[in-house]
Amino acid sequence: MAAHKITGYQPSFRVYSLGLLILLVLCGCGRKAMPLPPGAYIPPPVNDLQASLAEDQVVLNWTLADGEKAVDRGLDYFRIFRSSRDLRDAEASCPDCSRSFTTIARVRVDDLTISESGALAGQYTATVPPGFHYTYYVRGYSSGGVAGPPSNHAEVTLGPETGRPSSGETQ
């Protein structure tokens, strides 16, 4: 009888296929985000965020047309996000540069006003230092912590010398 010599393990087509399947399952596809529980309420977006300046304060105003309905369905609070650019910085004049936003406040819907038509009116005021261009957006959150889409951006610039607005436009 001839002895069989084992030269090494050679994986078969099935092993390669199984490995590829596991890799595809782990990588997945689509948007990368935490899964939402079935029936989770996603708050509607704010579409009319506006920013204005009063001396050294930024005043943000927004409405949610079906605010009363949104609150009944689970809208709990809004987070306010801000990005700032120093006007002395050469990159501050770069409108296409990426921006880093941070959460600056959380406004509970219990602190806001619902009109007779059911619209929810939000307002937030903050004192800011002069010499910066500020960009803001708001985002609604449900009582379960589910975030709605971000609002439009609202921008203001507070001039460096006088502390007075050099522009108060929103976009």
C-alpha positions as CSV (number, residue, x, y, z in Angstrom):
1,M,0.0,0.0,0.0
2,A,1.2,3.4,-0.9
3,A,1.2,6.1,1.9
4,H,-0.7,9.3,1.1
5,K,1.2,12.4,1.8
6,I,-0.7,15.4,3.3
7,T,0.9,18.5,1.8
8,G,-1.4,21.2,3.3
9,Y,-4.9,22.3,3.6
10,Q,-6.5,23.6,0.4
11,P,-9.9,25.3,1.1
12,S,-12.7,24.4,-1.2
13,F,-15.1,26.5,-3.2
14,R,-17.6,26.2,-0.3
15,V,-15.2,27.6,2.2
16,Y,-14.5,30.6,0.0
17,S,-18.2,31.2,-0.7
18,L,-19.0,31.0,3.1
19,G,-16.3,33.5,3.8
20,L,-17.5,35.9,1.1
21,L,-21.1,35.6,2.4
22,I,-20.0,36.4,6.0
23,L,-18.0,39.4,4.7
24,L,-21.0,40.8,2.8
25,V,-23.3,40.3,5.8
26,L,-20.9,42.2,8.1
27,C,-20.4,45.0,5.6
28,G,-24.1,45.4,4.8
29,C,-25.4,48.0,2.5
30,G,-27.4,51.2,2.7
31,R,-27.2,54.0,5.2
32,K,-25.1,53.5,8.3
33,A,-27.2,54.4,11.3
34,M,-28.7,52.8,14.4
35,P,-31.8,50.8,13.5
36,L,-35.2,52.3,14.4
37,P,-37.7,50.2,16.3
38,P,-40.9,49.4,14.4
39,G,-43.4,52.3,14.7
40,A,-40.8,54.8,15.9
41,Y,-41.8,58.4,15.5
42,I,-39.5,60.5,13.3
43,P,-40.1,64.3,13.9
44,P,-40.8,66.5,10.9
45,P,-38.2,69.0,9.7
46,V,-38.2,72.7,10.4
47,N,-38.1,74.5,7.1
48,D,-38.2,78.2,8.1
49,L,-35.3,78.7,10.6
50,Q,-34.4,82.4,10.7
51,A,-31.5,84.1,12.5
52,S,-31.3,87.8,13.4
53,L,-29.0,90.0,15.5
54,A,-29.9,92.3,18.3
55,E,-26.7,93.9,19.6
56,D,-24.5,91.0,20.6
57,Q,-27.3,88.4,20.7
58,V,-28.4,86.0,18.0
59,V,-32.2,85.3,18.0
60,L,-33.4,82.2,16.2
61,N,-37.0,81.7,15.2
62,W,-38.7,78.8,13.6
63,T,-42.2,77.2,13.3
64,L,-43.6,73.8,12.7
65,A,-46.9,74.0,10.9
66,D,-48.3,70.8,12.4
67,G,-46.6,71.3,15.7
68,E,-49.5,70.3,17.9
69,K,-49.9,67.0,16.0
70,A,-46.1,66.5,16.2
71,V,-46.1,67.0,20.0
72,D,-49.1,64.6,20.3
73,R,-47.1,62.0,18.3
74,G,-44.0,62.3,20.4
75,L,-42.0,65.4,19.5
76,D,-40.1,66.2,22.8
77,Y,-37.4,68.7,22.2
78,F,-35.2,70.5,19.6
79,R,-31.4,70.6,19.6
80,I,-29.8,73.8,18.3
81,F,-26.5,73.4,16.4
82,R,-23.9,76.1,15.6
83,S,-20.8,76.5,13.5
84,S,-18.7,79.6,13.8
85,R,-15.8,81.0,11.8
86,D,-13.5,83.7,12.9
87,L,-13.6,86.6,10.5
88,R,-9.8,87.2,10.9
89,D,-9.2,83.7,9.6
90,A,-8.5,83.5,5.9
91,E,-10.6,80.3,5.6
92,A,-13.6,82.1,7.0
93,S,-14.4,83.5,3.6
94,C,-14.5,80.0,2.1
95,P,-18.3,79.3,1.6
96,D,-17.6,75.8,0.3
97,C,-15.3,74.7,3.1
98,S,-16.7,72.1,5.5
99,R,-18.2,73.2,8.8
100,S,-18.1,71.6,12.2
101,F,-21.3,72.0,14.1
102,T,-21.8,71.5,17.8
103,T,-24.9,71.3,19.9
104,I,-25.3,74.5,21.9
105,A,-28.7,74.1,23.4
106,R,-31.7,71.9,23.9
107,V,-35.2,73.5,23.9
108,R,-38.1,71.4,25.2
109,V,-41.4,71.7,23.4
110,D,-43.1,72.4,26.8
111,D,-41.2,75.7,26.8
112,L,-42.6,76.7,23.3
113,T,-45.9,78.2,22.1
114,I,-48.6,76.4,20.1
115,S,-50.9,78.8,18.2
116,E,-54.6,78.4,17.7
117,S,-53.9,76.9,14.2
118,G,-51.7,74.2,15.8
119,A,-48.4,75.6,14.7
120,L,-45.5,75.3,17.1
121,A,-43.3,78.5,17.4
122,G,-39.8,78.1,18.6
123,Q,-37.3,80.8,19.7
124,Y,-33.8,80.7,21.1
125,T,-31.6,83.7,22.1
126,A,-27.8,83.5,22.8
127,T,-25.1,86.1,23.4
128,V,-22.2,85.6,21.0
129,P,-18.8,87.3,20.7
130,P,-18.2,89.7,17.8
131,G,-15.9,88.9,14.9
132,F,-17.5,85.7,13.8
133,H,-19.7,84.3,11.1
134,Y,-22.3,82.0,12.7
135,T,-24.4,79.2,11.0
136,Y,-27.2,77.5,12.8
137,Y,-29.7,74.7,12.3
138,V,-32.2,73.0,14.5
139,R,-33.4,69.4,14.7
140,G,-36.4,67.9,16.4
141,Y,-36.2,64.8,18.6
142,S,-38.9,62.4,19.8
143,S,-39.3,61.3,23.3
144,G,-37.5,58.1,22.3
145,G,-34.5,60.1,21.2
146,V,-35.1,59.6,17.4
147,A,-33.8,62.6,15.4
148,G,-35.8,64.2,12.7
149,P,-34.1,65.8,9.6
150,P,-32.0,68.9,10.1
151,S,-33.6,72.3,9.3
152,N,-32.4,74.8,6.8
153,H,-29.3,76.8,7.7
154,A,-29.6,80.3,9.0
155,E,-26.5,82.5,9.0
156,V,-25.5,85.8,10.7
157,T,-22.2,87.7,10.9
158,L,-21.3,89.9,13.9
159,G,-18.6,92.4,12.8
160,P,-15.3,92.5,14.8
161,E,-14.8,96.2,15.4
162,T,-18.1,97.5,16.6
163,G,-19.8,94.3,17.7
164,R,-22.6,95.4,15.3
165,P,-24.1,93.2,12.6
166,S,-22.2,93.3,9.3
167,S,-25.0,91.2,7.7
168,G,-28.1,89.6,9.0
169,E,-29.0,87.4,6.1
170,T,-30.4,83.9,6.4
171,Q,-30.3,81.2,3.8
